[in-house]
Amino acid sequence: MKNFLNVGCGNKYHKDWTNIDMASNNPDVMCYNLLKGFPFNDNKFDVVYHSQVLEHIPKEKAFDFIQECYRVLKKNGTIRVVVPDLENIVDEYKRYLNENLINPSKGTEANYDWILLEMYDQTVRNYGGGLMGKFLQQEKMVNVQYVIDRIGYFDRSIPNPKKFLSKTKDAFKGNNKAVGLIVFSKKAMGFTIRKVICAIRNFFNLFLGEKYKLGNFRLGGEPHLWMYDRYSLSRLLKDVGFRELKIKNSFESDIPNWNLYELNVKDGLAIAPKGLFIEATK
Ligand SMILES: C[S@@+](CC[C@H](N)C(=O)[O-])C[C@H]1O[C@@H](n2cnc3c(N)ncnc32)[C@H](O)[C@@H]1O
C-alpha cells in the first residue's frame, strides 16, 4: 500500500504506507519539510492522510499545503484530515467557565485549567511539553479521568508517563481503557533513538543564545499555529476542490482496512478521541 501517504507522520506510521515528516530517525519515514511542497508526482496516491499536522502549518500556508495534498492524490482518492477540534474545546471551555461561576469545585476548576491548556498552551509555549507537561506532572491531579477522556490513548507526548501513571494508577483500576494506556506507556519509556538525538541536541543547545534556541523551538514543528472547526476545515477542503466531505471518528474511515494500520486507534483505544476527523474525495 505504498500508494497511501501519511503526511507529518511523527511516530505514528505504518511500514506499508509512504510516510513523511520534517523529523525522521527511521528508514520507513522520509525526511522532508512539507512547506517546500510535497516531493511526489501528481495523481500518485490513493489516500493522503494527516493527523494533528495542519494546525502546525502557518495559516497563510494552509491552502497551499492542502492543495499539495490534492495534487498528489489520484482522482477519486480519499483525503483524511485530523485536527484538534476548536469547537469542542470552546464548548468545554464555556461549560467549565459557567460551572466555576455558578458552582465551583476542585474538579471543575481543574477541568477549566486543563481545557485552557488545550486551547492555548500548544500555541504559546516556548519549550517542549509546555504548561501541559507541567500539569501532567503535578503531585495531585484531581481530574485524572477527565484528562484521560480528552487525551485518549496515552502516548509519549506526555513528558513523564511513569510519574503520571504512578500517581494515577487507582483511577485506571478496573478500566480496560486504562490497562491499554499503561502497557503502551511502558513501551514509550523505552530508550529510543529519538531520545538520544534529543539529548545530543539539548547538549549543543547549552552553548547557543536564548533567541536562537527559542527560534529553533518555534520553527521545530511542536507549536500550534492555527486551529480549525467543522466549518473552517470543510471550507478549506472545498476551496481547494475536495468534494463529498464526511465527518468521521477515530475508528471510522472509508480508507480500506483503516483500523489495521492503528494510526488513530491503538489496541482498540481511540487516540485523541475529541479531535475533528474529516474525509473527502478528489
Ligand atoms: C503533533 S505531531 C503529529 C504526528 C502524527 N501525525 C500523529 O498523529 O501523532 C505533528 C507532526 O508534524 C510534523 N511537521 C510539522 N510541520 C512540518 C513540516 N513543515 N514538514 C514536515 N513535517 C512537519 C512534526 O514534525 C510532527 O511530527
Ligand as a Chemical Component Dictionary entry (heavy atoms), coordinates in Angstrom:
data_LIG
# 
_chem_comp.id                   LIG 
_chem_comp.type                 NON-POLYMER 
_chem_comp.pdbx_formal_charge   0 
_chem_comp.three_letter_code    LIG 
# 
loop_
_chem_comp_atom.comp_id 
_chem_comp_atom.atom_id 
_chem_comp_atom.alt_atom_id 
_chem_comp_atom.type_symbol 
_chem_comp_atom.charge 
_chem_comp_atom.model_Cartn_x 
_chem_comp_atom.model_Cartn_y 
_chem_comp_atom.model_Cartn_z 
_chem_comp_atom.pdbx_ordinal 
LIG C1  C1  C 0  1.660  16.641 16.618 1  
LIG S1  S1  S 1  2.704  15.777 15.548 2  
LIG C2  C2  C 0  1.562  14.610 14.821 3  
LIG C3  C3  C 0  2.254  13.332 14.464 4  
LIG C4  C4  C 0  1.327  12.228 13.964 5  
LIG N1  N1  N 0  0.753  12.551 12.694 6  
LIG C5  C5  C 0  0.254  11.891 14.961 7  
LIG O1  O1  O 0  -0.906 11.780 14.577 8  
LIG O2  O2  O -1 0.594  11.743 16.134 9  
LIG C6  C6  C 0  2.976  16.906 14.223 10 
LIG C7  C7  C 0  3.984  16.392 13.237 11 
LIG O3  O3  O 0  4.007  17.253 12.103 12 
LIG C8  C8  C 0  5.355  17.376 11.706 13 
LIG N2  N2  N 0  5.507  18.619 10.948 14 
LIG C9  C9  C 0  5.140  19.848 11.354 15 
LIG N3  N3  N 0  5.478  20.746 10.398 16 
LIG C10 C10 C 0  6.045  20.035 9.375  17 
LIG C11 C11 C 0  6.602  20.391 8.119  18 
LIG N4  N4  N 0  6.666  21.667 7.724  19 
LIG N5  N5  N 0  7.089  19.414 7.323  20 
LIG C12 C12 C 0  7.051  18.122 7.716  21 
LIG N6  N6  N 0  6.551  17.723 8.907  22 
LIG C13 C13 C 0  6.049  18.675 9.729  23 
LIG C14 C14 C 0  6.139  17.390 13.010 24 
LIG O4  O4  O 0  7.499  17.079 12.806 25 
LIG C15 C15 C 0  5.390  16.349 13.818 26 
LIG O5  O5  O 0  5.920  15.057 13.670 27 
# 
loop_
_chem_comp_bond.comp_id 
_chem_comp_bond.atom_id_1 
_chem_comp_bond.atom_id_2 
_chem_comp_bond.value_order 
_chem_comp_bond.pdbx_ordinal 
LIG C1  S1  SING 1  
LIG S1  C2  SING 2  
LIG S1  C6  SING 3  
LIG C2  C3  SING 4  
LIG C3  C4  SING 5  
LIG C4  N1  SING 6  
LIG C4  C5  SING 7  
LIG C5  O1  DOUB 8  
LIG C5  O2  SING 9  
LIG C6  C7  SING 10 
LIG C7  O3  SING 11 
LIG C7  C15 SING 12 
LIG O3  C8  SING 13 
LIG C8  N2  SING 14 
LIG C8  C14 SING 15 
LIG N2  C9  SING 16 
LIG N2  C13 SING 17 
LIG C9  N3  DOUB 18 
LIG N3  C10 SING 19 
LIG C10 C11 SING 20 
LIG C10 C13 DOUB 21 
LIG C11 N4  SING 22 
LIG C11 N5  DOUB 23 
LIG N5  C12 SING 24 
LIG C12 N6  DOUB 25 
LIG N6  C13 SING 26 
LIG C14 O4  SING 27 
LIG C14 C15 SING 28 
LIG C15 O5  SING 29 
# 
